[in-house]
Amino acid sequence: MKKISKFTLLFFLLLNFFTIAKSEIIEGFCLVKRSDLDIAKLATEDYYRFLGKEIKFLVSFDEKLLADVSEEGELSVITGMYGGSLEFDQKLQKNGKILTYKNEINVTGDKETDLIKYSYKNKLQIVDNKITSFTAVVDQTGFSTNKWNFQIDCRDYSYTKDEKLEAKKKPIIKKKKDCPENMPKAMCELMQKIENDKNKNTKSKTNCPESMNEDSCKKFQEIIEQMKNSGEIVKKSEKKNVNNFDVKTEYTCMVKGNNADTPAWTISTNTISKVGMVVGSGKYLIENSCCPEKGQRLGIYDEDAKLKWFDLSDGYLYLDLIEKTDDKIQYKKFSLLIEPSLTERINKLFDGTEKAKKSYNSDLISVNSYIGEEEKFFYSAKAIYRDSRNSKSVFDAVCE
């Protein structure tokens, strides 16, 4: 296990390791592989959030503190750390020790009444002063219930880019190709064999099942080609949103009116992460030179192929979005007067983002902690808009 040789003031403040220079510190790196998520029985549509990403732990034995310093904030869903540090208990073993820690996180869903609690009972295996494995038992209760058991291998040095890509790959499984119900068995076997040969990147001598003679094989091949050419056999294609677009680093926007156009302004995007679900998908920090609420906000490109961000000003919650319509990039702005019952909660979340932004700009906290506060405000604001019918359009603009 490598020893940590340098720490910045960032870690001192973020992790509360006030005596970290005098402590025995070790670090561990745990790569989330596809098999780990399979064992945990995670929903496959959530794999992209964790697959091929690296959990980074710091352990101070003198302080009995454990910190998650991963670059990817979403990994906190597995570790339960959420940008901070936790105390741990340890149990000695013959060749090492086991570190255990617990934590609970309460999350509000789309509605205030949709409360979800995440309970964590996690442990790290230490062998010869090296972190060798990480086990996380995550119990979700409340509005929805789930339970996941993660078992992830770890080591004392970081993973390479190639290793992370390899962790994302799907295992090669010899699976028979499904055949239409009205297809004769012999033809079905032929299709399956051809498909298997393609997967193996090898060329078969006859491309025919062993039970079929050469003449029959050739006839069936001809029939299959005819069916393909006529469109009777079509490969399934993924559903694509025709309005997907690549998020540019800067847009110049203008509201076009009947009498005169408004002066143009700029919207800049700084990429935080791209999750790869659709073109341009991911998280961005938005700098908008327009409007009363000038400044930096978290924007997320969602499954509807829209880049959205929210802001709060003078009791109004604003929704801004960029989308592609009719081969044009449009910027739309909406406003919503906050209901009295929601004012205190949304103001508290917004104040949290503003404080985190100042600390981030002053290099006092990490990007993960800052984005975590922005995400709380983003999803709460999104839920308020989803449940409201009173939002009003402020303007539509065309962007280049």
FENTABEL-V332135 format. One record per helix or strand of 2 or more residues. SS is the DSSP state (h for helix, s for strand). FROM is the first residue (numbers start at 0). LEN is the number of residues. If there is no record, write none. Layout:
[[SS;FROM;LEN] [SS;FROM;LEN]]
This chain:
[[h;8;7] [h;19;3] [s;24;7] [h;33;7] [h;43;6] [s;53;7] [s;64;4] [h;72;7] [s;84;3] [s;88;4] [s;95;13] [s;114;13] [s;129;13] [s;145;10] [h;160;8] [h;184;16] [h;213;17] [s;249;5] [s;264;9] [s;281;7] [s;294;7] [s;305;8] [s;315;10] [s;327;10] [h;339;22] [h;366;21] [s;391;8]]
